[in-house]
Amino acid sequence: MKNIFLFVLILITGLSCGQIQNIVEPDKIENQIQKNHLNTLLFSDKVVPFENMKEIDFLQSMIFQEDKDFDVRVFMDNSLVNYLHQLDPSLSVEELIKKGNYQFNFFVDGKLIYTENLNSGAGTADQKKFKTNFRIPFLSSKNEDSWGKYLWMRFYFANGGIDALETGNHTLKIEIKPYLKTSTLKVGKTIAQGEIQLNIPKKNVSEEQIAIQKIKPNSGWKVSEEKFNQEKIRLLNQKIAEKRFRDITGIVIIKNDKLLLEEYFNGYKRDSLNDTRSVGKSFSSALMGIAIHDGFIKNENQSLKDFYDLKKFNNYSSKKDSITIKSLLTMSSGFNGNDEDYECPGNEENMYPTDNWVKFTLDLPLTENKIGKNWNYFTAGVVLTGDILDKSFPNGLKDYADKKLFQPLGITHYKWQFTPQQKPSLAGGLRMSASDFAKFGQLYKNNGIWKGKQIVDKNWIQKTFTNYFASNKDFEGYGYLFWRKIYKVGNRNFESYQSSGNGGNKIIIFKEIPVVIVVTAKAYNKPYAHSQVDKIVQEYLLPAIYE
């Protein structure tokens, strides 16, 4: 009897076959197409409702066209939560949903090109608990919005997919696995896979689009006569014309204080005002340095209590009295603000709908982080720097910036974004021409001197181009509202500090070579926006100048 009981117990627990029982009951698999293709991805060039699917709807090969539908159906023999449960049976359903999702692996012609652990927030809880099939619209002729659209963008534009899928015939294979991220990363076995033969047609591009654009007169710069690798630039122009690099609007290179290259794309011209978003943050840094030199502000170690009665705002604590201008410039103020965390109360998207951005910021609670030590990207903090500057000048920030920065640089055509109080917003949105942004970059390259006049103090620039987070291995560094970035060409490293804004906008100042590069773009909120510009700089512009 004892032996019979033990046998039944083994059968019930599933230990006899090494399996773990489901934690939820998944949807029944009743669709015949799904039954025929369990653990498979099928591809289609049209959107077909699940209940209307036929075998003929799915393709073994297709001509790949970016303006057409590229749809995937995934058929599994269980739900995601149950797969995750097998990775860690100790976790609850809610914990599994919070800590896991699908891992996607993209192969082209047998080579792994890109792996992504899909953000745990993608997909609904019910889908993860019960569904054994789902649809992924990688490309949609109706511009359907989904996590699949952005997954494809990250693979295709940001992580080598477009280079692997060059003109010709290729095999695209996709594998899906479950993953859990707890103290370690756990990845399960493949739960679905499929492949398709893609024919990538050649894109017709004219010689005019590829040709290097001649620098027109009256640029405001001396024109360089230095040589550069023209074939590199022609190849870059071709890729921009083929839309292998997307939404680029301008490229300007200054070398040895002279204009070496000036090109515009997608309808933009020399006098076009570019919405460079957070590039404008770096102008707050410059104006703060000028204001300190002029005596309007004592130094960057002044604290918020010198400018605000902090007890009048919500969530007051004595720790707020210690928040310094420097901590705002280095995005380490300790406010509970993080633009990369959509659930954070100080996320910039929570600020914009309010009628007072300064009050929004000062009302925020503090984290337990030590002021000046922990970096989080925090736009609202830069709003405070602008307000501090505005109240420190007799005629306000707009007048001061024009007289002390823009006029000396010969910048007359620009446009501010304003706060609800109609004050210039230094959080971003300052619009200028690419050529004028290059003047700002060259000013920093010249240690604050423009045409023989010291506009920004040299010591301030040295402080600005200092990495205050060298121990943070998650990124390459941050100064006074400038990012640190190292580009690698061959066996040579090129250290830079740069203004950077949504869409792929950058003013890049190199520390050890006499070069400033401006790239303007409008790939707003696209996952490839910054990576494609970094690739342009590292694989085309720097090699064109120095190889």
LOFIKOL-459621 format. One record per residue (C-alpha): y, z, x; residue in three letters. Coordinates in pm, whole numbers, plus 32768, in hexadecimal, padded with zeros to 4 digits. Each point is the difference from the previous one (the first is absolute). Layout:
// residues N
((Y Z X) "ALA")
...
// end
This chain:
// residues 547
((8000 8000 8000) "MET")
((80ED 8056 8119) "LYS")
((7FC4 7EAF 80A2) "ASN")
((8042 7F48 7EB9) "ILE")
((8149 80BA 7FD1) "PHE")
((806F 7FA6 8160) "LEU")
((7FA9 7E90 7FC7) "PHE")
((80CD 7FF7 7EBF) "VAL")
((8124 80A9 80B0) "LEU")
((7FFA 7EF9 8112) "ILE")
((8005 7EE9 7F01) "LEU")
((8123 809C 7F46) "ILE")
((80D7 802E 8134) "THR")
((7FB0 7EA6 8081) "GLY")
((7F9E 8088 8153) "LEU")
((7EBC 7F37 7FF9) "SER")
((80C4 7EBF 8035) "CYS")
((8120 8092 80CC) "GLY")
((80FE 7FCA 7EEB) "GLN")
((8109 80E3 7F6F) "ILE")
((8032 800F 7E8A) "GLN")
((8136 7F63 7F69) "ASN")
((8121 80ED 7FC7) "ILE")
((8079 7F32 7ED5) "VAL")
((7F50 7F0D 7F15) "GLU")
((807F 7EA0 804F) "PRO")
((802D 7EEB 7F01) "ASP")
((7EC0 7F4E 7FA2) "LYS")
((7FCA 7EB2 80A6) "ILE")
((7FCA 7F10 7EE0) "GLU")
((80B5 7EC1 8067) "ASN")
((7F05 7EFB 8075) "GLN")
((80E7 7F72 810D) "ILE")
((8021 8159 8097) "GLN")
((7E87 8039 7FED) "LYS")
((7FCC 7EB8 80B8) "ASN")
((80F6 805D 8115) "HIS")
((7FE6 8176 803F) "LEU")
((80A9 8075 8143) "ASN")
((80B3 7EB5 801B) "THR")
((8163 7F74 8010) "LEU")
((8038 7EB8 7F4A) "LEU")
((8131 7F22 802D) "PHE")
((80BC 7F2E 7F04) "SER")
((8136 7F23 7FEF) "ASP")
((8054 8075 7E9F) "LYS")
((8019 813E 7F34) "VAL")
((7EDB 802A 7F10) "VAL")
((7FD8 8131 7F1D) "PRO")
((7ECB 80CE 8054) "PHE")
((7F54 7FBE 7EB4) "GLU")
((8035 7E84 801E) "ASN")
((7F7F 7FD2 8164) "MET")
((7F08 7EEB 804A) "LYS")
((7F49 7FA6 813F) "GLU")
((80C9 7EC0 8019) "ILE")
((8144 80CA 801D) "ASP")
((7FA2 807A 815C) "PHE")
((8027 7F2C 8139) "LEU")
((7F4E 7FD2 814A) "GLN")
((8128 7F41 8090) "SER")
((8167 7FAF 7FA5) "MET")
((8145 7F6E 8082) "ILE")
((80DC 812A 8051) "PHE")
((815B 7FE3 7F64) "GLN")
((80EF 8125 8009) "GLU")
((80A6 7FA6 7EB5) "ASP")
((7EB4 7FF7 7F43) "LYS")
((7F18 8111 7F81) "ASP")
((7F0F 809C 80F9) "PHE")
((7F33 80FB 7F3B) "ASP")
((7EDD 80DF 805F) "VAL")
((7F00 80B0 7F26) "ARG")
((7F44 8129 8094) "VAL")
((7EAF 8060 7F6B) "PHE")
((7F60 814B 8068) "MET")
((7ED1 80C8 7F92) "ASP")
((80C2 8147 7FE0) "ASN")
((8163 8087 7FE3) "SER")
((80DD 8057 8128) "LEU")
((7FF9 8178 7FBF) "VAL")
((7E86 8001 8010) "ASN")
((8002 7F42 8149) "TYR")
((80FC 80FD 8087) "LEU")
((7F2C 811E 7F7F) "HIS")
((7EE6 7F84 80DD) "GLN")
((80E7 8023 812D) "LEU")
((8057 8169 7FAE) "ASP")
((7F45 80A8 7EDF) "PRO")
((80CD 8140 802C) "SER")
((8143 7F67 7F78) "LEU")
((8067 7FFA 7E92) "SER")
((804D 7EBF 7F46) "VAL")
((8175 8046 8021) "GLU")
((7FE3 803D 8177) "GLU")
((7F37 7EC1 802E) "LEU")
((8109 7F35 7F49) "ILE")
((8116 809E 80CC) "LYS")
((7F5C 7FD4 8151) "LYS")
((7F46 7EB6 7FE4) "GLY")
((8005 7E98 7F91) "ASN")
((7F7A 7EAD 806E) "TYR")
((7FFF 7F7F 8163) "GLN")
((8039 7E89 801D) "PHE")
((7F8B 7F34 812A) "ASN")
((807D 7E99 8024) "PHE")
((7F3C 7F0D 80DD) "PHE")
((8064 7E9C 8057) "VAL")
((7EF5 7F20 8097) "ASP")
((7F2B 8131 804F) "GLY")
((8114 80C2 80B1) "LYS")
((808A 8146 7F74) "LEU")
((8175 7FCA 7FD3) "ILE")
((8074 812D 7F38) "TYR")
((7F7E 8149 7F77) "THR")
((80BD 80D0 7F03) "GLU")
((7FB1 8149 7F5B) "ASN")
((80AB 7FC5 7EB5) "LEU")
((80FC 810E 7FAA) "ASN")
((7F5E 8109 7F28) "SER")
((8110 7FCD 7EFB) "GLY")
((7F99 7E98 7FBB) "ALA")
((7F41 7FDC 7EB9) "GLY")
((7FE1 80F2 7EDE) "THR")
((7F27 8134 7FF1) "ALA")
((7F33 7F73 7EE0) "ASP")
((7FBD 7EBE 80BC) "GLN")
((7F7E 80C5 8128) "LYS")
((7F2A 80E4 7F28) "LYS")
((7F58 7F08 7F1B) "PHE")
((8035 7E90 8059) "LYS")
((7EF3 7F3C 80B2) "THR")
((80CA 7EBE 800F) "ASN")
((816A 7FAC 803A) "PHE")
((80E7 7EDB 803C) "ARG")
((80E4 7FC8 812B) "ILE")
((811A 7F00 7FD4) "PRO")
((804C 7FAE 816C) "PHE")
((80E4 7EE0 7F9C) "LEU")
((808D 7FC9 7EA5) "SER")
((80B3 7ECE 7F7A) "SER")
((80AE 80F0 7F0F) "LYS")
((8060 80EF 811A) "ASN")
((7F24 8112 7F71) "GLU")
((8051 814F 809F) "ASP")
((7EDB 80CD 8080) "SER")
((7F80 80B7 8131) "TRP")
((7F2B 7ECC 8046) "GLY")
((8136 7F2D 8032) "LYS")
((8081 80EA 810E) "TYR")
((7EAB 802A 809F) "LEU")
((7FF2 7E87 802C) "TRP")
((8161 7FFC 808F) "MET")
((7FA2 8107 8101) "ARG")
((7ECD 7F3C 8069) "PHE")
((809B 7EA6 7FF1) "TYR")
((8163 8030 807F) "PHE")
((8002 814A 80B9) "ALA")
((7EAD 8014 80AC) "ASN")
((7F97 7EAB 807D) "GLY")
((7F6C 7F5C 7ECB) "GLY")
((80F2 7EDF 7FFC) "ILE")
((7FBD 7FB5 8170) "ASP")
((7E87 800B 7FCF) "ALA")
((8018 7F20 7ECD) "LEU")
((80B0 7EE4 80AF) "GLU")
((7FEC 7E98 7F8A) "THR")
((7E97 7F98 7FCB) "GLY")
((7EC0 8091 7F6B) "ASN")
((7FAC 8170 801C) "HIS")
((7F0D 8101 7F76) "THR")
((80A9 8130 7F69) "LEU")
((7F19 812A 7FD1) "LYS")
((805F 814E 7F64) "ILE")
((7F37 8142 800D) "GLU")
((804C 8134 7F31) "ILE")
((7F8F 8160 8059) "LYS")
((805B 8158 7F79) "PRO")
((80C6 80E9 80E3) "TYR")
((8066 816E 7FFA) "LEU")
((8117 8093 80D5) "LYS")
((7FD4 8178 8024) "THR")
((800E 80A6 8156) "SER")
((7F4E 7EC5 8078) "THR")
((7FD9 7E9E 7F7E) "LEU")
((7EB4 7FBA 7F54) "LYS")
((7FA4 7E9A 7FAA) "VAL")
((7ED4 7FA5 7F2B) "GLY")
((7F1F 7ED0 7FFB) "LYS")
((8072 7EAF 7F7B) "THR")
((800B 800B 7E83) "ILE")
((8073 7E98 7FC9) "ALA")
((8038 7ECC 80D3) "GLN")
((803D 7E8E 7FD6) "GLY")
((807E 7ECC 80B1) "GLU")
((80A9 7EB7 7FB2) "ILE")
((804D 7EC2 80C0) "GLN")
((8177 7FC8 800C) "LEU")
((80A5 7EB6 804F) "ASN")
((815E 8040 8089) "ILE")
((80D4 7EC6 7FD3) "PRO")
((8101 7F97 8100) "LYS")
((8168 8047 7FA2) "LYS")
((80F8 7EE7 802C) "ASN")
((8127 8068 80D5) "VAL")
((8116 7F1B 8078) "SER")
((8084 7FE1 8163) "GLU")
((8150 807D 7F81) "GLU")
((7F5F 8148 7F98) "GLN")
((7F54 802B 8151) "ILE")
((8122 7F97 80DF) "ALA")
((80C8 8110 80AD) "ILE")
((8148 802B 7F49) "GLN")
((8134 7FB2 80D2) "LYS")
((8104 8112 801A) "ILE")
((8132 7F94 7F3F) "LYS")
((8165 803C 807C) "PRO")
((80D2 8133 7FAA) "ASN")
((7EE6 80FD 800F) "SER")
((80DE 810A 809A) "GLY")
((7F14 800B 812B) "TRP")
((7FF6 7F58 8151) "LYS")
((7ED6 7F13 7FF6) "VAL")
((7EF0 8038 8102) "SER")
((7F87 7EE3 80D9) "GLU")
((7EC5 80B7 806B) "GLU")
((7EB6 7F4F 7FD0) "LYS")
((7EEC 807C 7F1C) "PHE")
((7EAA 7F87 7F90) "ASN")
((805E 7F0C 7EEE) "GLN")
((7E97 7FBC 7F9B) "GLU")
((7FD7 816E 7F9F) "LYS")
((8130 7FEA 7F1D) "ILE")
((7F8F 7EB6 7F6B) "ARG")
((7EAD 809A 7FB0) "LEU")
((80AF 812A 7F63) "LEU")
((80DC 7F1B 7F2E) "ASN")
((7ECD 7F44 7F8F) "GLN")
((7F56 813F 7F8D) "LYS")
((8138 806B 7F44) "ILE")
((8010 7EA9 7F5A) "ALA")
((7E8E 8017 7FA6) "GLU")
((8044 815A 7F6D) "LYS")
((7F0B 809D 80F0) "ARG")
((8126 80E5 8044) "PHE")
((80A4 8050 7EB3) "ARG")
((8166 8031 7F8E) "ASP")
((80A1 7FF3 8157) "ILE")
((8174 7FB0 7FD9) "THR")
((8091 8014 815E) "GLY")
((7FB5 8031 8171) "ILE")
((810E 8045 8103) "VAL")
((7FBE 8046 8171) "ILE")
((810C 8082 80ED) "ILE")
((7FAA 7FF7 8172) "LYS")
((80ED 8079 810E) "ASN")
((810F 8029 7EF8) "ASP")
((7FE9 7E90 7F9A) "LYS")
((7F6F 7F50 7ED1) "LEU")
((7EB3 7F66 8065) "LEU")
((7F65 7FAA 7EAF) "LEU")
((8087 7FF4 7E9C) "GLU")
((7F27 7F80 7EE4) "GLU")
((8007 8024 7E86) "TYR")
((7EF6 7FC2 7EF9) "PHE")
((7FBD 7FFD 7E8C) "ASN")
((8160 7F9C 7F9D) "GLY")
((80B9 8100 80D4) "TYR")
((8121 7FA3 80E7) "LYS")
((80D6 809F 810C) "ARG")
((80F1 8097 7F04) "ASP")
((7EF3 807F 7F10) "SER")
((8012 8176 7FBF) "LEU")
((7EA8 8098 8033) "ASN")
((7F89 812A 7F36) "ASP")
((7F55 80B4 811D) "THR")
((7FBF 8143 7F42) "ARG")
((7FC8 8122 80F2) "SER")
((8092 7F4B 812B) "VAL")
((8143 809E 7F81) "GLY")
((7F7F 815B 805B) "LYS")
((8041 7FB9 816F) "SER")
((8170 7FC9 7FB1) "PHE")
((800F 816B 7F8D) "SER")
((7F89 8063 815A) "SER")
((810D 7F2D 80A6) "ALA")
((8116 8083 7F20) "LEU")
((7F90 8166 8037) "MET")
((801A 7FCC 8177) "GLY")
((815C 7F69 7FDD) "ILE")
((806F 811C 7F1A) "ALA")
((7F8A 8107 80FC) "ILE")
((80B7 7F4F 811A) "HIS")
((813D 7FF3 7F2C) "ASP")
((7FE9 8172 7FAD) "GLY")
((7FC7 7FE3 7E88) "PHE")
((7EAE 80A9 802D) "ILE")
((7FBB 80FD 8115) "LYS")
((7EA2 7F8B 805B) "ASN")
((7EB2 7FA5 7F67) "GLU")
((7F90 816B 8011) "ASN")
((80EE 8060 7EEA) "GLN")
((7F45 807E 7ED1) "SER")
((8017 7FA9 7E90) "LEU")
((80A7 814C 7FB0) "LYS")
((8134 7F80 80BA) "ASP")
((8027 7EF0 7EF9) "PHE")
((7F66 8088 7EBE) "TYR")
((7FEB 8147 7F43) "ASP")
((7E87 7FF0 7FFB) "LEU")
((7FDA 812C 7F17) "LYS")
((808D 7F2B 7EE5) "LYS")
((7ED4 7F18 800E) "PHE")
((7EA0 8034 7F81) "ASN")
((7EE9 808B 80D6) "ASN")
((80EA 80B0 80F1) "TYR")
((7F6A 80B8 8125) "SER")
((80A0 8080 813E) "SER")
((7F31 7EFF 80BC) "LYS")
((80D9 7EEE 7F6A) "LYS")
((8127 8090 80C0) "ASP")
((7F51 7F96 8141) "SER")
((7FD4 7E91 7FA8) "ILE")
((80C9 7F37 80FC) "THR")
((8094 7EA5 8007) "ILE")
((7F10 7FB6 811D) "LYS")
((7ED5 8056 7F27) "SER")
((8080 7F09 7EFA) "LEU")
((802D 7EF2 8109) "LEU")
((7E9E 8039 807E) "THR")
((7F6B 8025 7EA0) "MET")
((7F7B 815B 804A) "SER")
((80E0 80D6 7F22) "SER")
((7EEB 80BC 7F4E) "GLY")
((8068 7F8D 7EA3) "PHE")
((7ED9 7FB2 7F20) "ASN")
((8046 7E8E 801B) "GLY")
((7F14 7EEE 806E) "ASN")
((8032 7E97 7F91) "ASP")
((7E9B 7FAD 8062) "GLU")
((7F78 80FA 7F01) "ASP")
((8046 7F91 7E9C) "TYR")
((7FAA 8158 7F79) "GLU")
((80FE 80AC 80E1) "CYS")
((812F 8087 7F3E) "PRO")
((80F1 7F7B 8108) "GLY")
((7F79 7E9C 7FFC) "ASN")
((8123 7F0B 7FF4) "GLU")
((7F82 7F68 7EBB) "GLU")
((8047 814D 7F59) "ASN")
((8162 8000 808B) "MET")
((8080 7EAB 7F91) "TYR")
((7FFA 8040 7E87) "PRO")
((80CF 8140 8023) "THR")
((817A 8005 7FD9) "ASP")
((803E 80C3 8143) "ASN")
((7F2D 7FB4 8130) "TRP")
((809C 8114 80D4) "VAL")
((7FB3 810A 7EFA) "LYS")
((7E9F 7F74 7FDD) "PHE")
((7FC9 8035 8174) "THR")
((809B 8158 801F) "LEU")
((7F3F 8077 7ECD) "ASP")
((7EB3 7FB2 80A6) "LEU")
((7F22 811E 8073) "PRO")
((7F9A 8021 816B) "LEU")
((7EA5 7FDE 8090) "THR")
((7F66 80F8 80EF) "GLU")
((803B 7F0F 8120) "ASN")
((80DE 8073 811B) "LYS")
((8150 7F4E 7FFE) "ILE")
((8012 7EF1 8109) "GLY")
((7E8A 7FF7 8042) "LYS")
((7F4E 7F3F 7EEB) "ASN")
((8062 7E97 7FB7) "TRP")
((7FFD 7F6D 7EA2) "ASN")
((80B5 7EC4 7F95) "TYR")
((8112 808E 7F20) "PHE")
((810B 7F18 7F77) "THR")
((80B3 810F 7F3A) "ALA")
((804E 80B5 8144) "GLY")
((80BF 7ED2 807D) "VAL")
((80CC 8007 7EBD) "VAL")
((8072 815A 806E) "LEU")
((8072 7F7D 8153) "THR")
((80D5 7EFD 7F4D) "GLY")
((8099 8107 7F1C) "ASP")
((804A 80E5 8128) "ILE")
((80B1 7EE0 80AC) "LEU")
((80BE 7F9C 7EC8) "ASP")
((808E 815D 7FC8) "LYS")
((8057 8024 8173) "SER")
((80ED 7ED5 800E) "PHE")
((815E 800E 7F68) "PRO")
((7FDA 7EAA 7F5C) "ASN")
((7E89 800A 7FC9) "GLY")
((7ED3 7F56 809C) "LEU")
((8045 7E9D 7F8B) "LYS")
((8155 7FF1 80AB) "ASP")
((7F85 80AE 813B) "TYR")
((7ED1 7F1E 802B) "ALA")
((80D5 7ECA 7FDA) "ASP")
((8108 806E 80FC) "LYS")
((7F22 80A7 8103) "LYS")
((7EC8 7F28 7FFB) "LEU")
((8014 7EBB 7F40) "PHE")
((815B 7F85 8064) "GLN")
((7FC8 803F 8175) "PRO")
((7EBD 7F35 7FE9) "LEU")
((80AF 7EE5 7F46) "GLY")
((7F2F 803D 7EC8) "ILE")
((80D0 7FA6 7ECF) "THR")
((7EFF 7F7D 7F08) "HIS")
((7F1C 8117 7F87) "TYR")
((7FA4 80BD 7EC4) "LYS")
((7FA9 816C 7FC6) "TRP")
((7F0F 8096 7F09) "GLN")
((80A7 8127 7F52) "PHE")
((7F8D 8151 7F7D) "THR")
((8040 8060 7E93) "PRO")
((8143 80A2 807F) "GLN")
((8067 7EAC 808C) "GLN")
((7FE0 8071 8168) "LYS")
((7F5C 7F1E 8104) "PRO")
((7E8D 8049 800B) "SER")
((7F7A 8023 815F) "LEU")
((7EA0 8014 7F74) "ALA")
((7FF0 7E84 8011) "GLY")
((8070 7EC1 7F59) "GLY")
((8119 7FA4 80F2) "LEU")
((8015 7E84 7FF9) "ARG")
((8070 7F29 8125) "MET")
((7FB4 7EBA 80AA) "SER")
((7EE7 7FFB 8100) "ALA")
((80FE 7FAC 810D) "SER")
((80D4 8131 7FAA) "ASP")
((7ED0 80E1 8001) "PHE")
((7FC0 7F7B 815F) "ALA")
((815D 807B 8065) "LYS")
((7F9C 815E 7F96) "PHE")
((7EC2 7FE5 80CE) "GLY")
((80B8 7F7A 812F) "GLN")
((80F9 811D 7FE6) "LEU")
((7EE0 80F0 8039) "TYR")
((7F71 7F26 8113) "LYS")
((8156 8014 80AA) "ASN")
((7FF7 817E 7FF2) "ASN")
((810B 8003 7EF2) "GLY")
((80F1 7F0A 80A0) "ILE")
((8080 7EC7 7F4E) "TRP")
((80EC 7F13 80B5) "LYS")
((8062 810E 80F6) "GLY")
((8043 810E 7EFB) "LYS")
((7F28 8135 7FD5) "GLN")
((7FAF 8013 7E8D) "ILE")
((7ED0 80E6 8004) "VAL")
((7FDD 810C 810B) "ASP")
((7EFB 7FAE 810A) "LYS")
((7F6A 815D 7FF2) "ASN")
((7FD5 7FDE 7E87) "TRP")
((7F39 7EC2 8031) "ILE")
((7F24 80AE 80FF) "GLN")
((7FBE 8114 7F02) "LYS")
((7FC1 7EFA 7EF4) "THR")
((7F02 7F48 80D7) "PHE")
((7F32 8139 8043) "THR")
((7EAE 8035 7F61) "ASN")
((8008 815A 7F62) "TYR")
((7E96 7FEF 7F8B) "PHE")
((7F3F 7FA1 8138) "ALA")
((7EE3 80E8 7F9B) "SER")
((7FD4 7F50 7EB0) "ASN")
((7EEC 7F00 8034) "LYS")
((8022 7F6C 7EA3) "ASP")
((8122 7F21 8066) "PHE")
((80B8 7F8B 8136) "GLU")
((8133 80D9 7FDA) "GLY")
((8152 803A 7F60) "TYR")
((815E 8046 8081) "GLY")
((8148 8029 7F43) "TYR")
((7FAD 7F1C 7ED7) "LEU")
((7F65 7EFC 80E7) "PHE")
((7E8B 7FB8 801C) "TRP")
((7F55 7FEA 8151) "ARG")
((7F13 7ED8 8024) "LYS")
((7F40 7F73 8128) "ILE")
((7FA4 7E8F 8006) "TYR")
((7EEB 7F87 80E5) "LYS")
((7FF6 7EA7 809C) "VAL")
((7EE4 7FC9 80F2) "GLY")
((7FF4 8132 80E1) "ASN")
((8170 804E 7FD0) "ARG")
((8099 80FD 7F10) "ASN")
((815A 7FD1 7F67) "PHE")
((8092 8145 7F7B) "GLU")
((8100 7FE0 7EEB) "SER")
((80C8 80C8 7F07) "TYR")
((8044 7F58 7EB8) "GLN")
((80A5 800E 7EAE) "SER")
((7EF8 7FAD 7EFE) "SER")
((8013 7FB8 7E8D) "GLY")
((7F24 7FA4 7ED9) "ASN")
((7FA5 7E91 7FF7) "GLY")
((7FCF 7FE0 8177) "GLY")
((816B 801F 806F) "ASN")
((8039 806E 8166) "LYS")
((8108 8026 810E) "ILE")
((7F35 802D 813F) "ILE")
((80A6 8081 813E) "ILE")
((7F22 7FF3 8133) "PHE")
((8035 8114 80FF) "LYS")
((7F9A 7F54 8144) "GLU")
((804F 7E93 7FC4) "ILE")
((8154 7F69 7F9F) "PRO")
((7F90 7F90 7EA7) "VAL")
((805B 8049 7E97) "VAL")
((7F38 7F60 7EE7) "ILE")
((8061 7FF8 7E91) "VAL")
((7F08 7F94 7EF6) "VAL")
((806A 7FF7 7E94) "THR")
((7F05 7FD8 7EE6) "ALA")
((7FD3 8039 7E8C) "LYS")
((7E90 8062 7FE9) "ALA")
((8066 8136 7F40) "TYR")
((7EE7 80F6 7FB4) "ASN")
((7EFE 7F11 808E) "LYS")
((7EF0 80A3 80D5) "PRO")
((8029 7EF7 810E) "TYR")
((817B 8017 801F) "ALA")
((8017 80C3 8146) "HIS")
((7EB6 7F9A 809F) "SER")
((8055 7E8E 7FEE) "GLN")
((8153 8039 80A5) "VAL")
((7F5E 80CF 8114) "ASP")
((7F0E 7EE0 8033) "LYS")
((811F 7F05 800E) "ILE")
((80AE 80D0 810A) "VAL")
((7EC9 804E 80CC) "GLN")
((7F4B 7EB2 7FF1) "GLU")
((811E 7F07 7FED) "TYR")
((815F 807B 8052) "LEU")
((7FBB 80DC 812F) "LEU")
((7F08 7F07 8098) "PRO")
((80FB 7EE8 7FC6) "ALA")
((8100 80C0 80CD) "ILE")
((7F2A 8099 8113) "TYR")
((7EBA 7F3E 802D) "GLU")
// end
